[in-house]
Amino acid sequence: MDRDIPLPDRVEGAPHPRETARLFGQDAAQGAFLQAFNAGRLHHGWLIHGPRGVGKSTLAWRIARFLLATPDPDADGGGLFGDALPAPDSLEIAEDHPVTRRVLAGSEPGLHLVRRGGQGTTDSDRQKNFEDGKFSREIRVDEVRELADFVNLSAVDGGRRVVIIDAADEMNTSAANALLKMLEEPPVRTTLLLVAHQPARLLPTIRSRCRELRLERLSPDNVIAALDQAGVDPGGQAPGLAELSGGSAGEAVRLYNLDGLKIYAEIVGLAASLPMLDRPRAIKLAEAAAQRGAEQKLDLLLTLVDMFLARVARAGATGILPPEAVAGEAEVIGKLAGSPVQARAWADCAQEVGARARHGRAVNLDPTALVLDTVFKLQQTATSL
């Protein structure tokens, strides 16, 4: 059923984080949690934050498996003869471990997931909500209040409990206040893992009651490794996807699924024709963005235009060309931004184009007109230089 519903905690076209075996490029965050565990300083609330698509949810699920599968020295009395248990040196839990199997099957009694979009209902209700267009865009208070039932009903066996809230910055005000009460009076032997893309949106009192684990952007090699693990085989596109993704494996998957490199190559091709502008090519690009069901590609197109302009401005300001995402990009960027003055003009252009695009999307401007307006602004800037 989950495969039929767009889940907010899974990148479309990639496995769910609970199915992801390895986490790339985040050794520092994993090490910080493991050090706290081994030192007996396991906090009740952990805020896992960083850019989208760098492994925050994957880390939360790794921690959950680790906590549920690893004996607790304080509660379990040490080893067989009361001696100290060896300190684990990794969060890795074997694939054939009972906890791993139960987590994959969604049947682990010690784990509770909070996410938007119909939490607290049956699978059939979630499917119906999606089909009726009633899929919630925020985590509501009732979904957080369910945690009390989970903790109270599951505490009888005395085992450890783990709660994943993904994403915590999607809670509405009532839900956030309900979670704050739980953080102020944390349940015994319960660890709350809050995944957040924009932690500044959380209540300061929530952030202050959690230990932070910040995840960093991935290196190109780690992005490519993550794509391979996700079952994505981009072939020769891999370096370009890694470059445009900004160190986000999730963004690299999205770019691959939506032909992002092809769209970016069209943007670079149009820029190469400036200041004259290849109008037939511009019209073709605008019409493609206006096709039925192309909303995601339109949003991606506007994002990639903004990214291209940022790369042009940065190259002009620093005198350093970025690694090519598509063939011929370096030549085009060098042509457009040969000086700091040109870099400033393109930075101003990017700001204006972004504002006009946001306004156009807000008022449902015709996609063809929106794309052409963006392209003509690029031509105007190039002509003025």
N, C-alpha and C positions, 0 to 999 in steps of 0.2 A: 504493500500500500504506500509506503514512504516513497518508493520510486516514482509513483504517479503524481505525487504532490511536491511542488517546489519547496524544499525545506530551507528555512532561513539560516540553518547552521551547516549547510552543505553547498559547495560551489557546483553549479550545474555542469554535468559532464565529468565530475570527479567523484571518487568514493566518499562516503560519509567519514568524518574524522574518526569515528569509533572503529572504522575498518582500515585505518591507515597505520601501517606497522612501524614505520620509521619517521623520525623528525629530523630534518636537516637544518644545520646552521644555527641551532639554538642551544648549544652546549652550555653557555653561561647561565641561562635561565634554568635549565635542568639541573645544573650543578648547584645553583643557589638553593633550589627546593630540597635537593638531596642532602645538602649540608645541614639545613635546618632540621630535617627529619632525623638525621643521625645524631644531632646535638640535643635532641629532645625538645626542640623549640618549634614544634609544628603548630603554626597559627591556625585559628579556626576559620579565617577568611583570607582568600588569596585573590588578588586582582591581576589577571593576566591580560596585558594590553600591548598594543603595537599596531602597525599598519595592517590593513586587511590582507589576508591571503598569505601570511608568513608562518602560520602554524599554531596560532593561539588555541584554536579548538582542539587540534591534534595533541597539543601539550596537556590540555585539560583532561582529555580522555586517557592519556598515558599516566597522568598523576592518579586519576581515579582507579585505573586497573592496579597500579602499584600499591595504593593505600589499601585496597580491598583484598589484595593477594599477599601482602607482606605482614608477618606477625608484628604485633605491637608489643614491644618489650615491657612497657608500663602496665599493660593489661593482661598479657599472656604469661608473665612470670619468668621471662627469659627462656633458656633452652630446656632440654629434657631433664637435666639435673639442677636447674636453677642457675646455670651459668649464663653469662651474657650472650645474647644472639649476635652473630657477626653483622657488622654494619654493611648494608647493601651498597654497592658501588655503581648502580645503574637503576634507572626507572623501568628497564626492560622486564616484561613478564612474558613467559613462554606462550607460544600460540596454542599449545595443548593444555594450558592451565585451565582448571574449571572456571575461574573468574573470567578469563579471556573469552571462553566459549559462551558463558552466560551474557557477557556484555555485548558480544556480537549478535546474540539472539534476542537482545532486548529483555532478558529475563533475570537480570541481576537484582536481587531484592535490596541490596545495600546501596543502590545507585538511583538517583532521581534527576531527571533532566527537565529544566524549565526553558521553554522557548516560545516565541510568539506563533500565532497562527492556529489556534484551536487546542492549545494545551488543556488537558483535563477532560477531553472528550474521547469517544471511541474512534477507531480508525475510520469507520463509515461516516461518523459525524464530521471528522476532519476533511474527508473527501467531499462531502456534501457542502461544507462551508466554502471549500475552494471552488467548486463548480458554481455555487451561487454568488461568488464574488464577495463572500463575507469573511475571507481569511484575514485574521487580525494582523494589523501592522505594528502592534506594540504588545508588550507583556503586561497583562492586566493583573489587578490585585488578587482575583480569585486564584490565579495560577500560582502566585507566591504563597497564598494562604494554604494551598495544598501541602506545602512543605511541612506545616505543623502536623498534619495527618500522617505524612510519611515518617517523620521523626518519631512521633508517638507510637505509631503502630509497629514500627520496626525496631524500637529500642528494647523490646522484651528479650531478644537474644543476646544483648550486650555487645554486639559486633560494631565495627566501625561503619559509619555512614558517609556517603559523599554526595554532594549536590553540585550539578553543573548548571549555571545560568548563562545561556548563550543566545543573544548577547545582552549583558546587563544594562548597557546604555540604551536598550530598546524598552525599558520599563517605563510605564507611565508614573505620574507622581504618587498615586495611591499604592502602586506596587512597590515603588522605591521606599516609601515610608514603612510598608509592611516588612520589607527585607531588613530595613534598618533596625527594627525592633528585634529581629532574630539575631542580628550581629551584636546588638547591645547585650543580649542574654543568650549567648550561643548554646545550642544543645550539646550535651555531653557526647564526646567521641564522634562528632560530626564536623566535616570539613566542607566549606562552601568555596567553590571555584567560580569566580566571576570573570567571564570573557568580555572584554570591552574593546571596541574599535575606536571610540572617542571617549576616553575616561573623564574628560572635562564635563561631559554631560551628566555624570553621576553626582549625587549629592556629596558635598565635601565630607559630611559625617560618615558616609559609606566608605569613601576612599580612605579616611583616616583610621578606620577599623579593619583595614585589610593590609596584608603585606603585598608588596608589588613585585611582579615578575614582568619586566619589559622585554619584549621580543623585538629583534632588529630585522632590518631588511636583509634578504638573502643575497649571497653572491651569485653571479651568473651560473657558476658550476652547480650550486645548490638548487637553483631554480630548475635547471635541466634535470638534475637527479630527482627532484620532486615530481616533475612532469612524467618521468619514466615510471616512478612508483604509482602514479595516478592512472597509468595505462594510456597516457597520451604520447603518441609517436609523431612529433612534428617534423621529423627528418631534418632537412636542411634549414627549416625555419627556426630551429631551436635557438641559435645565437640571437636572432632578431627578436624573438619572443622574450628572451631573457633580458635584452637591452630595453625594450619598451615596457616591460612589466614593472620596472622600478623596484626590483627585488621582491616581488610578490608572486608566489607560485599560483595563487588563486587568480590573479589578474592575467597571468600567462595562459592559464586554462581558458579564461573568458576570451582573450584575444584569439586563441586558436579556434575556439568554437564559432566565433563570429567573423572569421576571416580577417582579423585585425591587421595582419601584415599586408594583405592585399589592399585594404582601405588606406593604410598609411602610405603604401607605395603610390596610390593615386594622388594623395595629398602632396607628396614630394614631387610627383610628375607635374601637377598643376603649378607648384611653386617654381619649378624649373622653367616654365614658360613665361613667368613674370618679367617685366611689367606688361607684356602684351596680353597674356592670358589665353590659354587654349579654351575658348568658350564651349565648343562641342563637348570637350572632355568634362568641363565643369557642369554642364547641363546633364550629362549622362550620370555623373556622380550624384547630383541633386535628385534626379528622378529615381535612382536606385534607393536613396534614403527615404523616399516618399512611398515606396511600395507597401502594400498591405502587410501588416505583421512585422514591419521593419523598425519598430520603435527602438529596440535594443541597439540595432546597427546605427540608427540616427544618433542616439546618445553616445555610442562609441566613436562615431565620426567626429562629433563636436569635441569629445575628450582628446582625440588624437590630434585635431587641429591645434588645440591648446598646448598639447605636449610638443608638437613640432615647433610652434612659435617660441616656447620656452627654451628649446634646444638651440634655436637660432639666436635668441637674445643672449643666452649664456655663452655661446661660442664667440659672439661678437665682443662681449665684455671681457672674456678671459683670453681670447686668442687661441683657445684650445678646441679643436673639433672633437665631438663625441664619437665613440665607436659607431659605425654604420649599423642601423637597424634594417635598412633595405639598400639594395645596390644604388649607387649614385647619390645617396643622401649627403655625403661629405662635400661633394662638389657643389650641390645646391646650397647648402648652408654657408659654405665659403663665399659663394657668389652674393648671397643676400646680406651677410653680416661680416663685412670686412673691416669694421671699425666700431669703437664704442658708441659713436653717434648713431650708426645704423642699429646697433644692439638696443639702444634706448628707444628708438622708433618702433622696433618690433615688440619690445616689452610693453609699450603703450598700446600697440595694436592688439596684443594678446589680452590686455585688460579690457579694452573696449569690446572686442569680439566675444569674450566670455560673458560680459554683462548683457550684451544684446542677445546672445544665445539663451541665457537663463530667462530673460524676459520673454523671448519668443516661445520657449517651451511652456512658460507659465500661462501665457494667453492662447496657447494652442495655435500658434502661427503655422501656416501651411509649411510642411517640411521642405518642399522644394524651394519656396521663397526664403526660408531660414538658411538653407545651405548656400544658396546663391548670394544672399546678403553677406554671409561670412566670407565667401570667396572674393566678392567685389571689394570688401574692406581690405583684404590682402593685396589686391591689385592697386587700390588707392595708396596704400602705404608704400608699395614697391615703386610706384610712379613718382612719389614725393622724394625719394632718396637720390 
